């Protein structure tokens, strides 16, 4: 059962890495900071899932994994708020 769990974590890490690379490509094309923040958040998620899959961690209830996910969700929330924040107009 541990082998299947590692395979699923590896697949989730790969999916997060692919999403991070897509958002990085979109950022390079548009230079929109929203895409860069999403890319960073997905890269953090990929790294934590890779560490869970490759490491000898008993479960996800260790503080590092919570803090990493909190950081990535915080980055996404801040990026969305910053994107939708009303901008001052030059008049």
Legacy VTK file of the C-alpha trace (Angstrom):
# vtk DataFile Version 3.0
C-alpha trace
ASCII
DATASET POLYDATA
POINTS 91 float
0.000 0.000 0.000
2.933 2.354 0.657
4.108 1.883 -2.954
0.772 3.022 -4.386
0.775 6.049 -2.100
4.253 7.007 -3.305
3.192 6.633 -6.926
0.154 8.850 -6.373
2.272 11.485 -4.599
4.721 11.373 -7.493
1.893 11.848 -9.988
0.531 14.795 -7.980
4.034 16.298 -7.800
4.413 15.935 -11.563
1.025 17.559 -12.167
1.941 20.475 -9.891
5.277 20.884 -11.646
3.590 20.905 -15.063
1.135 23.550 -13.824
4.051 25.597 -12.474
5.818 25.428 -15.837
2.671 26.453 -17.727
2.149 29.461 -15.456
5.827 30.351 -15.820
5.428 30.305 -19.598
2.338 32.518 -19.364
4.275 34.918 -17.103
7.139 35.105 -19.605
4.679 36.020 -22.347
2.603 38.571 -20.430
4.801 39.658 -17.490
1.669 39.530 -15.324
2.651 38.944 -11.697
-0.429 36.776 -11.128
1.062 34.059 -13.342
4.422 34.261 -11.576
2.791 33.884 -8.162
0.766 30.908 -9.356
3.933 29.347 -10.759
5.759 29.770 -7.448
2.824 28.336 -5.493
2.592 25.253 -7.702
6.367 24.760 -7.541
6.218 24.800 -3.728
3.403 22.248 -3.871
5.418 20.035 -6.224
8.449 20.115 -3.943
6.461 19.208 -0.830
4.691 16.339 -2.591
8.007 15.088 -3.957
9.495 15.190 -0.457
6.529 13.237 0.882
6.837 10.625 -1.858
10.592 10.151 -1.685
11.153 10.707 2.007
10.493 8.439 4.907
7.823 10.653 6.364
5.164 8.867 8.363
2.409 11.299 7.454
1.612 14.807 6.294
0.896 16.048 9.801
4.358 17.489 10.329
4.535 21.292 10.629
6.801 21.739 7.604
4.167 20.446 5.198
1.436 22.579 6.739
3.636 25.676 6.573
4.596 24.997 2.959
0.953 24.609 1.948
0.014 27.683 3.954
2.719 29.625 2.109
1.539 28.456 -1.305
-2.123 29.183 -0.590
-1.118 32.549 0.885
0.808 33.401 -2.282
-2.230 32.542 -4.404
-4.576 34.606 -2.229
-2.228 37.598 -2.212
-1.814 37.396 -5.990
-5.577 37.376 -6.542
-6.142 40.252 -4.108
-3.322 42.282 -5.691
-4.712 41.642 -9.176
-8.213 42.772 -8.194
-7.166 45.695 -6.006
-8.388 48.997 -7.477
-5.542 50.949 -8.992
-5.101 54.679 -8.670
-5.651 56.445 -11.948
-3.392 59.237 -13.069
-5.604 62.280 -13.532
LINES 1 92
91 0 1 2 3 4 5 6 7 8 9 10 11 12 13 14 15 16 17 18 19 20 21 22 23 24 25 26 27 28 29 30 31 32 33 34 35 36 37 38 39 40 41 42 43 44 45 46 47 48 49 50 51 52 53 54 55 56 57 58 59 60 61 62 63 64 65 66 67 68 69 70 71 72 73 74 75 76 77 78 79 80 81 82 83 84 85 86 87 88 89 90
